[in-house]
């Protein structure tokens, strides 16, 4: 069974968090109705459940093993991995080769959304002005 692994590099302020939260909340529906798995992103002890795959990059086999197992056990032919930090730091050649080696029979598709910088700056400003800005 060939799968398609979609790696989503949504730039900040392009709706990436909304997409990730939707996929987290509707994981079962996506698997049964859309044949798509959004693997469990894991948890952060300080913040609780995560909605994005922030710990998967740079690629480390020990972190990817449970994700790969979950993907294999799902039987889904489509996989979505999402992390907006990838639009900043990207993915290096070594990580890409490791992902390719872990999913040798699967297609890998990269998805990235862009936003005009002036529009993004306005959105960042509005978020900061409203007091809902994210803190690192």
N, C-alpha and C positions, 0 to 999 in steps of 0.2 A: 504494500500500500504506500503510494507516494503521498507525502504531505507537503503542504506549503507552510513555511515558517515566515510569518510577517513580523519584522522588527520595526517598530514604530518609533521614530525620532521626532516627536512633536516638539517644535520650538515652544518656549514659554510664551504664555498669553495667546495660544491658538486653540484652546479648548481641550488640551491634552488631559488635564486633571479630570474634567467632566467625562471624557471618554473612559479613562481608567476607573473612575468610581462606578460608572455604568456597568462596565465589564465585571468589576468585582461583585457588585450587587446582583447581577443577572447571570452569573457564571453557569448555573445549571441550565437555564433557558437557552443560552448561547450554545451549549454543548448539545442539547437535545434537538433544538429547532434549527440551528444554523451549522451544526457539525464543526463548531469552532471552540477550541479550548483557550481560555485565558488562565494560564497556570497560576496557582496560588503565589502571590508575591512574597509571602512570609510575614514576619512581624518585627517590630522594633520594640525592645523591652520598655523603652521610655515612652513610646507613643501608641503602642498597640498594633492592630492589624495595618498592614501597608496596602496601598492600592496600586502602586507602580513597582516595576521590577528594578529597583535601584541597586540591588546587591548583585546583579548578574553581570555587570560590566565594571572593570575589565573581567574577562572570562577567567573563571577559576573552576576547574572540574569538580571539586568537592561541593561547591555551591550549586552547580548545574545538575549534578546527579539526581537529586530528588525531583527537580523540575522535569528532567528528561524522563524519569520514571513515571511521573504524573501524566506527561504527554503520551507516552507509550501506552499506559493503562487506559487512557480515555477513549482510544479508538477513533478520535476525531481526525479529520484530514486537513483541518486548518488550525493553526496555532498563532496566537497574537501575543507578542512580548512588547511592552510599552515602557519607555523611560525618557522623559524630556531632557534629562541630563546628557543624553547621547548627542543632542543637537549642539551642545556646547563642547563637550570633550571628544565626541565622536567615538569611533570604534577603530582600534588599531589593527594592522594586518595580522598580528599574532592572534588576537582575539577572534578575528574573522576566520582564520584557518582552524582554530580550535573548535569553533561552532560548526564549521563545515565538516570537520572530522567526526563530531558527535552526531551529526545528522547527514550522513553521507548520501542517503537515497532521497533526501528531501530538497525541494526548491526553497531558496531563501529570497525573500522580497523585502527591500527596505522601503519604508514609507516615511516621508518627512513633510511637514507642513511649514510653509514660510509665511511671514507676515511683514508688511512694510515696517521698517524700523520706526518711522514717525508715529505710526498707528500703535505699535507695541509700546513705545514710550508713553503715549497718552494713556494706555491701559494700565501700565505700571504706576503712573502718577495717580490715576483715579483710585487704584487699589490702595496705594500708600495714604492718600488723602482720606480715604474712608476708614482707615485704621485696620484694614483686614490684610495688610501686607504680610507675606510669609517671612518667617525668621529662620535663618539657617541654623 
